[in-house]
Amino acid sequence: MKKKPIKVLYSHLGQYKAVGLAWKEDRVIAIDKRLKGIQKIDTTLHELLHVMFPELTESQVTKSASEMAKVLWDLGVRFVDNG
């Protein structure tokens, strides 16, 4: 059975004291809309990893997301605001 696509939401997450959240079963992530730069890339990757590989520990997710974010940043990957 084909998995449904991962949905990405952008919102203020201050009330959760978090910069990102993941609902693994629903395949939904939320990213704090105030994030910028490498922190936005890192947080997005972090929450995606939680959904894609739910068996990973928090430590594994944190380390992997940070390493990937640094590589992407060094390659010049940036978010563009088209709004």
C-alpha positions in Angstrom: 0.0 0.0 0.0 1.3 3.4 -1.0 2.0 5.8 1.9 0.3 9.2 1.8 2.5 12.2 1.2 4.0 14.0 4.2 2.1 17.3 4.9 4.1 20.3 6.1 2.4 23.0 8.1 3.9 26.3 9.2 2.7 27.9 12.4 3.7 29.7 15.5 4.6 26.9 17.9 5.6 28.9 20.9 2.7 27.5 23.0 4.3 24.1 22.6 7.7 25.3 23.5 9.0 23.7 20.3 10.3 24.8 16.9 9.0 21.6 15.2 6.5 18.9 15.8 5.7 15.5 14.1 2.6 13.4 14.0 4.2 10.2 12.7 1.0 8.2 12.2 -0.7 11.0 10.3 2.5 11.9 8.3 2.2 15.6 9.3 4.9 17.9 10.5 4.7 21.5 11.8 7.5 23.9 11.6 7.6 27.2 13.5 7.1 29.9 10.8 9.6 32.2 12.4 12.6 29.9 11.7 15.1 31.0 9.2 18.4 29.9 7.7 20.1 26.6 8.7 17.8 26.2 11.7 14.8 26.0 9.4 16.5 23.4 7.3 17.7 21.4 10.4 14.2 21.5 12.0 12.5 20.5 8.8 14.9 17.5 8.3 14.5 16.6 12.0 10.7 16.3 11.8 10.8 14.6 8.4 13.2 11.9 9.8 10.7 11.3 12.7 7.9 10.6 10.2 10.0 8.6 7.7 12.0 6.6 10.2 9.9 6.3 13.4 12.2 3.7 14.8 15.1 6.1 15.2 15.8 7.5 18.7 15.7 11.2 19.3 19.5 11.3 19.5 19.8 9.6 16.1 17.3 12.0 14.5 19.0 15.1 16.0 22.5 14.0 14.9 21.4 13.0 11.4 19.3 16.1 10.8 22.1 18.4 11.9 24.7 16.7 9.7 22.4 16.8 6.7 21.5 20.4 7.3 25.1 21.4 7.4 25.9 19.6 4.2 22.9 21.2 2.4 23.8 24.7 3.8 27.4 24.3 2.6 26.0 23.4 -0.8 24.0 26.6 -0.9 20.6 25.2 -0.2 18.2 28.0 1.1 14.5 28.5 1.5 13.1 31.1 -0.8 10.0 33.2 0.3 7.8 33.3 -2.7 4.9 34.9 -0.7 
